[in-house]
Amino acid sequence: MIKCIRYISMAFLLPVLFTCDAITNFIISDEDEITLGQKFRAQICADAVNYPLYTKDTAVINYIQLMGQAIADAQSDRKNIPFSFTIIDSNIVNAFSLPGGPVFVYRGLLKDARSGAEVAGVLAHEIGHITMRHAAKKLAEAYGVQIIDQILFGSDSSAAAIIANLLAGMAFLKVGRDNEYQADSCGVAYSVLTRYNSYGIKNFFQTLYNLYGDTPFELFSDHPATSERISNVQRLINKTPGVPPGVPPNDTTWMHQADYAVILSKL
C-alpha cells in the first residue's frame, strides 16, 4: 500500500516537482541514496574485469582513504553520508562518485597527479558531487521511482540486472556543466576546510591540460573544457573565504601534506 501511495502521489506531483530539487528528496531519501550507493559499489567491486581493484600497496590505499575521509569529515553539507574511497587498478585517468558516498579514483589519475594537494582537490570535487546530490538527481529525473524501487526493494537478481545496465553506460553520472562547476566550487571550499592547498584542484586541471589538452577529467561527465575549468577554479579561489594568504600555487607541502613522491613510487 505504501508503494502504491507513492506512485499515486508522484502522478500528481511530478509536473510540479520535476524541475526542482524536491523531486529528488521525494523519490530518494538520504537512506535510500545510501542504500543505492552501497548496491552500486558492491557490484562495481565484484566486477574484476571492468573495475579491477588496486591491492598492490596498503600504504597507497590508506593514503587515499585517510585523505578522502578527512575531507568528507570537514564538510558540513551532508554529515550523515558514509563516504568510501576505492582505487581502481587501471591506467585510465578518471575518477567518479556514486549516490550515497562511494568515490572511485583510477590509478592512472594518481600517477598523473604531481602532489597530494592535487589528489585532495580531485577527491574534494567528487565529494562535492555527492553532497550536492548530482548523481541522485540525475537518477531520479532520468529513471523515476519505479526503477529506483526495483533496485531498492526488488529481488537481488533483478536489482543486479538493473544496476549492471545502468553501469554499462554510466548515463546517470553524465551531469551537466553547472553541476561540474558546483563540484569544482566544493573542491575548493572543502580543500580549505581540510587545510590542503586550495590551488590543488586548479593545479590538477593544469596538469591534465598540459598532458591531454581539453580532454575530459571525468569521462562520464558532460564536462566543460579543462581550460575553462582552470580559469573558473582560479575565480573560485579568489573569492573563497578562508583561502590562506601567502600560499603559492606550487606549494605542495603546506600544512599536513605528505610527500607525494613516496606514493608515486609505489603505484
Rosetta silent file (secondary structure, phi, psi, omega in degrees, C-alpha in Angstrom):
SEQUENCE: MIKCIRYISMAFLLPVLFTCDAITNFIISDEDEITLGQKFRAQICADAVNYPLYTKDTAVINYIQLMGQAIADAQSDRKNIPFSFTIIDSNIVNAFSLPGGPVFVYRGLLKDARSGAEVAGVLAHEIGHITMRHAAKKLAEAYGVQIIDQILFGSDSSAAAIIANLLAGMAFLKVGRDNEYQADSCGVAYSVLTRYNSYGIKNFFQTLYNLYGDTPFELFSDHPATSERISNVQRLINKTPGVPPGVPPNDTTWMHQADYAVILSKL
SCORE:     score description
SCORE:     0.000 S_00000001
   1 L     0.000  -40.893  179.956    0.000    0.000    0.000 S_00000001
   2 H   -59.557  -43.048 -178.503    2.823    2.417    0.839 S_00000001
   3 H   -66.017  -38.099  178.657    4.383    1.885   -2.568 S_00000001
   4 H   -62.605  -44.843  177.876    1.013    2.420   -4.291 S_00000001
   5 H   -59.681  -38.552  179.666    0.501    5.700   -2.443 S_00000001
   6 H   -61.415  -44.916 -179.910    4.000    6.716   -3.526 S_00000001
   7 H   -66.797  -42.109 -179.931    3.182    6.102   -7.210 S_00000001
   8 H   -63.915  -43.586  178.426   -0.194    7.871   -6.988 S_00000001
   9 H   -60.458  -40.881  179.976    1.378   10.854   -5.272 S_00000001
  10 H   -61.675  -36.629 -178.833    4.051   11.025   -7.966 S_00000001
  11 H   -59.633  -36.962  179.459    1.394   11.182  -10.689 S_00000001
  12 H   -82.296  -35.739 -171.520    0.063   14.398   -9.158 S_00000001
  13 H   -90.065  -24.009 -173.257    3.350   15.897   -8.019 S_00000001
  14 H   -55.588  -44.939 -179.914    5.702   15.082  -10.886 S_00000001
  15 H   -60.292  -31.274 -178.028    4.669   18.000  -13.151 S_00000001
  16 H   -81.180  -38.079 -170.119    5.267   20.402  -10.268 S_00000001
  17 H   -93.382  -14.569 -166.277    8.439   18.891   -8.876 S_00000001
  18 L   -58.127  -32.465 -175.267   10.265   17.685  -11.935 S_00000001
  19 L   -96.142    9.719 -178.334   12.369   20.782  -12.426 S_00000001
  20 L  -131.462  169.266 -176.058   13.385   21.291   -8.805 S_00000001
  21 L   -63.981  -20.745 -176.392   15.367   19.542   -6.113 S_00000001
  22 H   -60.574  -30.272 -179.874   12.210   18.447   -4.310 S_00000001
  23 H   -62.108  -38.868  179.496   11.725   15.595   -6.777 S_00000001
  24 H   -65.035  -44.879 -179.556   14.995   14.026   -5.665 S_00000001
  25 H   -65.159  -32.938 -179.628   14.101   14.317   -1.991 S_00000001
  26 H   -72.826  -43.449 -176.946   10.658   12.870   -2.673 S_00000001
  27 H   -80.292  -42.277 -173.392   11.873    9.883   -4.716 S_00000001
  28 L  -123.883  106.170  173.352   15.196    9.242   -2.979 S_00000001
  29 L   -74.001  170.223  176.040   15.576    9.832    0.743 S_00000001
  30 H   -58.046  -42.228 -179.995   19.034   10.022    2.280 S_00000001
  31 H   -63.375  -42.513  177.341   18.601    6.439    3.482 S_00000001
  32 H   -62.352  -42.815 -178.094   17.562    5.297    0.002 S_00000001
  33 H   -62.778  -41.423  178.187   20.503    7.114   -1.555 S_00000001
  34 H   -63.227  -43.395  178.965   22.951    5.443    0.823 S_00000001
  35 H   -63.869  -42.343  176.879   21.452    2.021    0.058 S_00000001
  36 H   -58.536  -46.637 -179.775   21.626    2.690   -3.687 S_00000001
  37 H   -60.422  -40.345  179.479   25.265    3.671   -3.380 S_00000001
  38 H   -65.936  -38.724  179.096   26.101    0.539   -1.445 S_00000001
  39 H   -67.796  -43.590  177.541   24.393   -1.669   -4.036 S_00000001
  40 H   -63.566  -44.270 -178.716   26.181    0.046   -6.926 S_00000001
  41 H   -61.790  -42.519 -179.000   29.506   -0.089   -5.092 S_00000001
  42 H   -61.187  -39.556 -179.028   29.153   -3.803   -4.341 S_00000001
  43 H   -70.585  -38.243  177.317   28.521   -4.585   -7.999 S_00000001
  44 H   -64.147  -45.901 -177.538   31.479   -2.486   -9.150 S_00000001
  45 H   -66.915  -22.902  178.639   33.816   -4.098   -6.621 S_00000001
  46 H   -86.022   -8.242 -176.692   32.675   -7.554   -7.744 S_00000001
  47 L   -99.485   85.043 -175.742   33.454   -6.794  -11.412 S_00000001
  48 L   -72.355  -16.620 -179.847   37.179   -7.519  -11.624 S_00000001
  49 L   -76.060  -51.471 -177.292   37.162   -7.309  -15.424 S_00000001
  50 L   -88.766  -25.722 -176.633   35.910   -3.746  -15.794 S_00000001
  51 L  -135.073   66.767  178.903   36.866   -2.459  -12.360 S_00000001
  52 L   -65.445  129.356 -177.740   39.954   -4.288  -11.043 S_00000001
  53 E   -82.604  141.467  178.386   40.619   -3.097   -7.516 S_00000001
  54 L   -76.944  123.748 -179.285   44.055   -1.818   -6.567 S_00000001
  55 L  -131.331    4.993 -170.330   45.598   -4.090   -3.915 S_00000001
  56 L   -63.407  -44.461 -171.828   49.333   -3.711   -4.547 S_00000001
  57 L  -138.695  120.169 -178.123   50.325   -1.459   -1.648 S_00000001
  58 H   -66.914  -26.542  179.229   48.398   -0.816    1.549 S_00000001
  59 H   -64.092  -40.082  178.480   50.217    2.490    2.078 S_00000001
  60 H   -67.069  -45.328 -179.865   48.666    3.875   -1.129 S_00000001
  61 H   -60.458  -46.373 -179.537   45.213    2.543   -0.211 S_00000001
  62 H   -65.196  -37.743  179.662   45.432    4.004    3.292 S_00000001
  63 H   -58.368  -48.656 -178.171   46.701    7.336    1.951 S_00000001
  64 H   -68.461  -42.355 -179.191   43.653    7.766   -0.297 S_00000001
  65 H   -65.179  -43.459 -179.297   41.185    6.530    2.312 S_00000001
  66 H   -68.569  -41.300  177.668   42.544    8.753    5.073 S_00000001
  67 H   -62.751  -49.056 -179.058   42.761   11.801    2.805 S_00000001
  68 H   -60.649  -42.726 -178.053   39.246   11.282    1.454 S_00000001
  69 H   -68.356  -35.018  177.624   37.768   10.734    4.907 S_00000001
  70 H   -62.210  -41.701  179.146   39.478   13.843    6.291 S_00000001
  71 H   -68.095  -44.439  179.911   37.884   15.936    3.535 S_00000001
  72 H   -61.514  -38.990 -179.427   34.495   14.264    3.980 S_00000001
  73 H   -69.026  -27.877 -176.201   34.622   14.859    7.740 S_00000001
  74 H   -76.577  -29.930 -177.819   35.435   18.548    7.261 S_00000001
  75 L   -76.254  151.665 -179.202   32.397   19.379    5.124 S_00000001
  76 L  -118.151    7.932 -178.083   29.075   20.168    6.787 S_00000001
  77 L   -70.847  -39.565  179.047   26.723   19.910    3.808 S_00000001
  78 L  -146.663   86.421 -175.089   25.866   16.245    4.415 S_00000001
  79 L   -76.471  -15.711 -174.058   27.378   14.881    7.610 S_00000001
  80 L   -89.501    2.310 -175.919   25.241   11.732    7.603 S_00000001
  81 L   -87.305  128.327  176.768   26.750   10.225    4.443 S_00000001
  82 L   -86.478   93.358 -176.860   29.120    7.235    4.909 S_00000001
  83 L   -74.432  149.135  172.738   31.817    8.017    2.349 S_00000001
  84 E  -137.737  153.507 -174.379   34.167    5.372    0.978 S_00000001
  85 E  -134.704  119.400 -172.129   37.248    5.736   -1.234 S_00000001
  86 E  -130.057  137.714  178.163   38.398    2.970   -3.571 S_00000001
  87 E   -98.768  131.168  174.313   41.240    2.800   -6.106 S_00000001
  88 E   -97.936  128.754 -173.057   40.648    1.082   -9.452 S_00000001
  89 L   -84.512   77.680 -178.961   43.811   -0.550  -10.804 S_00000001
  90 L  -148.917  150.204  179.264   43.775    0.872  -14.311 S_00000001
  91 L   -78.546   -0.477  176.182   45.825    3.424  -16.232 S_00000001
  92 L   -59.367  138.345  177.454   42.653    5.334  -17.137 S_00000001
  93 L   -95.549   94.752 -173.339   42.863    8.942  -15.942 S_00000001
  94 L  -162.706  164.381  170.924   39.497    9.289  -14.275 S_00000001
  95 E  -153.991  151.766  175.951   37.518    9.467  -11.053 S_00000001
  96 E  -154.450  161.989  179.555   33.818    9.192  -10.335 S_00000001
  97 E  -132.259  153.855 -178.270   31.384    9.148   -7.449 S_00000001
  98 L  -115.167  160.399  176.560   28.080    7.392   -6.839 S_00000001
  99 L   -56.694  142.767  171.149   24.999    8.451   -4.905 S_00000001
 100 L    85.141    3.665  170.994   25.251    7.978   -1.174 S_00000001
 101 L   130.453  -28.385 -177.086   29.001    8.108   -0.612 S_00000001
 102 E   -70.474  132.254  174.608   31.195    5.832   -2.790 S_00000001
 103 E  -122.491  134.346  178.364   34.114    7.552   -4.526 S_00000001
 104 E  -122.432  136.134  176.252   36.350    5.754   -7.031 S_00000001
 105 E  -131.047  136.493 -178.425   39.688    7.001   -8.339 S_00000001
 106 E   -85.476  147.088  178.043   41.778    5.304  -11.020 S_00000001
 107 H   -57.856  -34.959  179.260   45.461    4.543  -10.554 S_00000001
 108 H   -59.927  -36.259  177.311   46.153    6.402  -13.815 S_00000001
 109 H   -68.424  -42.187  179.720   44.865    9.614  -12.271 S_00000001
 110 H   -63.698  -33.919  179.439   47.026    9.137   -9.196 S_00000001
 111 H   -71.347  -31.469  179.528   50.075    8.596  -11.413 S_00000001
 112 H   -80.013  -25.894  179.537   49.426   11.815  -13.329 S_00000001
 113 L   -65.671  144.828 -176.475   48.914   13.905  -10.188 S_00000001
 114 L  -103.741   -7.622 -176.441   52.035   15.743   -9.039 S_00000001
 115 L  -157.773  162.568  174.054   51.153   16.371   -5.412 S_00000001
 116 H   -63.240  -32.076  179.072   48.914   15.393   -2.555 S_00000001
 117 H   -62.877  -37.725  178.552   47.159   18.735   -2.956 S_00000001
 118 H   -65.924  -44.397  178.535   46.099   17.781   -6.489 S_00000001
 119 H   -63.634  -42.111  177.999   44.702   14.445   -5.316 S_00000001
 120 H   -59.459  -40.227  178.365   42.915   16.183   -2.430 S_00000001
 121 H   -62.425  -40.987  178.221   41.332   18.583   -4.910 S_00000001
 122 H   -64.525  -48.022 -179.792   40.035   15.697   -7.015 S_00000001
 123 H   -62.690  -39.689  178.238   38.611   13.858   -4.004 S_00000001
 124 H   -64.115  -38.051  176.164   37.016   17.073   -2.727 S_00000001
 125 H   -61.702  -46.336 -179.468   35.439   17.592   -6.144 S_00000001
 126 H   -66.792  -38.390  174.576   33.969   14.072   -6.123 S_00000001
 127 H   -60.266  -37.997  177.299   32.714   14.523   -2.565 S_00000001
 128 H   -60.952  -39.485  175.849   31.027   17.693   -3.827 S_00000001
 129 H   -57.573  -38.191 -177.833   29.119   15.708   -6.450 S_00000001
 130 H   -75.279  -46.419 -178.301   27.751   13.554   -3.617 S_00000001
 131 H   -64.446  -30.272  177.781   26.959   16.337   -1.150 S_00000001
 132 L   -88.906    1.220  174.734   25.137   18.239   -3.895 S_00000001
 133 L    60.492   34.231 -175.299   23.289   15.019   -4.881 S_00000001
 134 H   -62.070  -49.887 -179.080   24.168   15.380   -8.569 S_00000001
 135 H   -68.962  -36.263  178.840   24.013   11.679   -9.496 S_00000001
 136 H   -63.908  -41.334  177.798   20.960   11.109   -7.301 S_00000001
 137 H   -63.540  -44.412 -179.566   19.117   13.945   -9.039 S_00000001
 138 H   -64.265  -40.438  178.708   20.050   12.628  -12.463 S_00000001
 139 H   -62.611  -45.060 -179.458   18.973    9.118  -11.478 S_00000001
 140 H   -65.167  -43.483 -176.467   15.624   10.358  -10.161 S_00000001
 141 H   -72.128  -38.288 -174.374   14.906   12.564  -13.165 S_00000001
 142 H   -81.062  -33.318 -170.990   16.052   10.093  -15.822 S_00000001
 143 H  -119.994  -22.604  173.937   14.614    6.837  -14.452 S_00000001
 144 H    76.307 -177.954 -169.490   11.977    7.710  -11.866 S_00000001
 145 H   -69.497  -33.122 -175.387   10.556    5.952   -8.867 S_00000001
 146 H   -65.600  -45.821  179.049    9.800    2.557  -10.423 S_00000001
 147 H   -64.798  -42.891 -179.820   13.395    1.797  -11.418 S_00000001
 148 H   -62.752  -42.428  178.911   14.705    3.087   -8.107 S_00000001
 149 H   -66.994  -32.898  177.027   12.206    0.963   -6.168 S_00000001
 150 H   -65.363  -36.162  177.246   13.138   -2.107   -8.197 S_00000001
 151 H   -70.308  -42.777 -174.897   16.751   -1.604   -7.157 S_00000001
 152 H   -75.281  -39.819 -169.446   15.868   -0.919   -3.529 S_00000001
 153 H  -119.794   -5.010  179.870   13.094   -3.449   -2.982 S_00000001
 154 L   -77.995  179.509  177.899   13.284   -5.980   -5.824 S_00000001
 155 L   -65.860  159.036  179.798   14.982   -9.350   -5.746 S_00000001
 156 H   -58.028  -39.368 -177.484   18.774   -9.450   -5.674 S_00000001
 157 H   -69.600  -42.359 -179.721   18.884  -10.789   -9.232 S_00000001
 158 H   -69.246  -39.991  177.670   16.555   -8.169  -10.687 S_00000001
 159 H   -63.201  -41.865  179.821   18.324   -5.343   -8.848 S_00000001
 160 H   -63.202  -38.461  179.544   21.705   -6.610  -10.061 S_00000001
 161 H   -65.353  -42.037  179.688   20.456   -6.703  -13.671 S_00000001
 162 H   -66.243  -44.820  179.901   19.195   -3.117  -13.484 S_00000001
 163 H   -62.021  -41.780  179.364   22.392   -1.882  -11.851 S_00000001
 164 H   -60.524  -40.161  179.415   24.512   -3.658  -14.484 S_00000001
 165 H   -66.483  -41.467  178.972   22.519   -1.945  -17.224 S_00000001
 166 H   -67.562  -39.037 -179.762   22.911    1.466  -15.596 S_00000001
 167 H   -69.799  -26.722 -177.340   26.627    0.954  -15.022 S_00000001
 168 H   -59.695  -38.414 -179.554   27.170   -0.094  -18.647 S_00000001
 169 H  -106.966  -15.158 -176.861   26.590    3.422  -19.906 S_00000001
 170 L    51.373   30.515 -175.835   27.095    5.417  -16.701 S_00000001
 171 H   -62.648  -32.997 -177.980   24.459    7.766  -18.130 S_00000001
 172 H   -72.637   -8.021  175.312   23.266    8.799  -14.678 S_00000001
 173 H   -96.583   -3.439 -179.089   26.764   10.149  -13.973 S_00000001
 174 L   -84.348   76.639 -179.195   26.745   12.427  -17.012 S_00000001
 175 L   -83.089  163.874 -173.570   25.872   15.570  -15.147 S_00000001
 176 L   -83.934  179.443 -176.648   25.825   18.993  -16.775 S_00000001
 177 H   -61.739  -40.620 -179.491   28.246   21.890  -16.813 S_00000001
 178 H   -62.244  -39.249  177.832   26.547   23.693  -13.924 S_00000001
 179 H   -65.761  -39.053  178.916   26.928   20.591  -11.759 S_00000001
 180 H   -64.346  -42.656  178.443   30.599   20.308  -12.695 S_00000001
 181 H   -65.371  -37.232  177.907   31.227   23.933  -11.773 S_00000001
 182 H   -65.039  -41.137  177.321   29.371   23.428   -8.495 S_00000001
 183 H   -65.424  -36.016  174.848   31.532   20.378   -7.711 S_00000001
 184 H   -61.556  -41.222  178.715   34.632   22.440   -8.531 S_00000001
 185 H   -62.316  -42.177  175.557   33.413   25.056   -6.051 S_00000001
 186 H   -62.935  -38.184  179.364   33.025   22.335   -3.426 S_00000001
 187 H   -58.067  -42.397  177.309   36.503   21.106   -4.313 S_00000001
 188 H   -69.083  -49.186 -175.078   37.994   24.473   -3.432 S_00000001
 189 H   -63.172  -44.250 -178.144   35.845   25.020   -0.328 S_00000001
 190 H   -69.864  -32.619  175.649   36.376   21.535    1.119 S_00000001
 191 H   -62.932  -41.744  178.544   40.123   21.743    0.490 S_00000001
 192 H   -62.794  -44.203 -179.665   40.229   24.963    2.503 S_00000001
 193 H   -60.420  -34.102 -177.974   38.247   23.364    5.331 S_00000001
 194 H   -90.184   -2.549  179.200   40.710   20.467    5.447 S_00000001
 195 L    63.228   37.631  164.937   43.660   22.860    5.194 S_00000001
 196 L   -91.847  158.420  176.801   45.012   21.440    1.997 S_00000001
 197 L   -58.631  118.492 -174.842   46.496   23.836   -0.534 S_00000001
 198 L   -68.396  -11.705  176.481   43.418   25.286   -2.210 S_00000001
 199 L   -82.128   -0.944 -174.743   45.269   25.503   -5.528 S_00000001
 200 H   -56.799  -48.689 -176.763   45.362   21.711   -5.718 S_00000001
 201 H   -67.916  -36.086  176.319   42.357   21.218   -7.978 S_00000001
 202 H   -64.912  -44.135  179.373   43.469   24.033  -10.285 S_00000001
 203 H   -62.251  -35.950  178.179   46.967   22.538  -10.486 S_00000001
 204 H   -65.922  -44.424  177.436   45.470   19.153  -11.300 S_00000001
 205 H   -61.694  -37.052  177.826   43.433   20.609  -14.152 S_00000001
 206 H   -65.791  -40.914  175.631   46.586   22.366  -15.373 S_00000001
 207 H   -57.971  -47.185  179.139   48.462   19.053  -15.236 S_00000001
 208 H   -61.197  -43.448 -178.509   45.701   17.422  -17.303 S_00000001
 209 H   -63.799  -40.355  178.854   45.683   20.269  -19.793 S_00000001
 210 H   -63.704  -34.765 -177.654   49.466   20.064  -20.221 S_00000001
 211 H   -85.559  -38.559 -168.091   49.233   16.301  -20.844 S_00000001
 212 H  -130.109    1.431 -176.205   45.981   15.942  -22.774 S_00000001
 213 L    69.054 -142.144 -177.191   44.659   19.354  -23.751 S_00000001
 214 L   -88.182   41.091  174.072   40.906   19.737  -23.325 S_00000001
 215 L   -76.476  146.694 -177.414   40.323   16.011  -22.728 S_00000001
 216 L   -65.036  144.621  170.255   37.725   15.275  -20.032 S_00000001
 217 L   -78.142  -46.892  177.149   38.755   14.746  -16.427 S_00000001
 218 L  -105.921  109.287 -174.047   35.591   12.738  -15.758 S_00000001
 219 L   -62.971  -21.327 -176.559   34.924   10.578  -18.789 S_00000001
 220 L   -91.651   -0.009 -171.018   31.293   10.109  -17.765 S_00000001
 221 L  -103.252  150.719  168.423   30.502   13.801  -17.472 S_00000001
 222 L   -84.112   78.218 -163.479   29.102   16.391  -19.817 S_00000001
 223 L   -90.195  153.392  166.625   32.109   18.406  -18.795 S_00000001
 224 L   -71.892  162.912  176.251   33.309   21.914  -19.550 S_00000001
 225 L   -62.117  145.111 -178.571   36.641   22.209  -21.319 S_00000001
 226 H   -58.529  -39.268  179.667   39.608   21.761  -18.991 S_00000001
 227 H   -62.515  -36.840  176.949   40.948   25.189  -19.942 S_00000001
 228 H   -65.655  -38.261 -176.743   37.627   26.752  -18.917 S_00000001
 229 H   -70.586  -32.195  175.893   37.732   24.953  -15.592 S_00000001
 230 H   -60.280  -47.750  179.872   41.235   26.241  -14.853 S_00000001
 231 H   -65.077  -40.979 -178.305   40.002   29.823  -15.233 S_00000001
 232 H   -66.463  -41.732  179.895   36.821   29.129  -13.284 S_00000001
 233 H   -64.908  -36.860  177.360   38.658   27.494  -10.366 S_00000001
 234 H   -62.042  -40.283  177.301   41.006   30.478  -10.133 S_00000001
 235 H   -63.141  -39.630  178.621   37.963   32.735   -9.840 S_00000001
 236 H   -63.888  -43.128  178.779   36.589   30.472   -7.112 S_00000001
 237 H   -59.953  -41.439 -176.931   39.892   30.585   -5.230 S_00000001
 238 H   -63.098  -29.999 -174.898   39.927   34.377   -5.448 S_00000001
 239 H  -110.903    5.139 -179.585   36.507   34.700   -3.801 S_00000001
 240 L   -84.886  121.513  177.718   36.512   31.754   -1.360 S_00000001
 241 L   -64.032  141.492  175.046   36.719   32.840    2.299 S_00000001
 242 L    94.570   -5.251  176.062   39.494   31.202    4.258 S_00000001
 243 L   -66.288  121.633 -172.872   41.986   30.690    1.456 S_00000001
 244 L   -64.750  135.457  175.708   45.272   31.265    3.290 S_00000001
 245 L   -72.550  147.785  172.932   47.255   34.301    2.158 S_00000001
 246 L    81.519    7.143  176.979   50.782   33.764    1.010 S_00000001
 247 L   -93.433  108.917 -176.241   50.422   30.137   -0.061 S_00000001
 248 L   -67.800  151.212 -178.522   51.943   29.944   -3.547 S_00000001
 249 L   -57.057  -29.241 -176.567   50.121   27.864   -6.172 S_00000001
 250 L   -94.571    9.746  179.460   53.064   25.451   -6.456 S_00000001
 251 L   -78.741  109.399 -177.644   53.378   24.835   -2.698 S_00000001
 252 L  -104.161    5.216 -176.176   52.738   21.087   -2.310 S_00000001
 253 L  -117.605    5.143 -175.858   53.947   20.733    1.289 S_00000001
 254 L   -60.773  138.436 -179.266   51.700   23.238    3.068 S_00000001
 255 L    55.930 -130.033 -169.478   50.264   22.004    6.375 S_00000001
 256 L   -95.180   31.687  177.364   49.931   18.208    6.644 S_00000001
 257 L   -68.955  127.587  172.860   50.705   17.283    3.044 S_00000001
 258 L   -77.555  161.143  176.978   52.632   14.036    2.763 S_00000001
 259 L   -72.995  107.545 -173.494   55.441   13.769    0.244 S_00000001
 260 H   -69.114  -19.533  178.229   53.501   12.539   -2.753 S_00000001
 261 H   -59.228  -33.471  178.814   56.679   11.306   -4.422 S_00000001
 262 H   -66.221  -42.107  178.473   56.655    8.395   -1.974 S_00000001
 263 H   -65.661  -44.192  179.224   53.130    7.454   -3.041 S_00000001
 264 H   -58.199  -37.391 -177.477   54.009    7.759   -6.725 S_00000001
 265 H   -67.309  -18.579 -177.949   56.929    5.402   -6.275 S_00000001
 266 H   -95.609  -13.539 -175.815   54.558    2.699   -5.019 S_00000001
 267 L   -74.510    0.000    0.000   51.969    2.932   -7.813 S_00000001
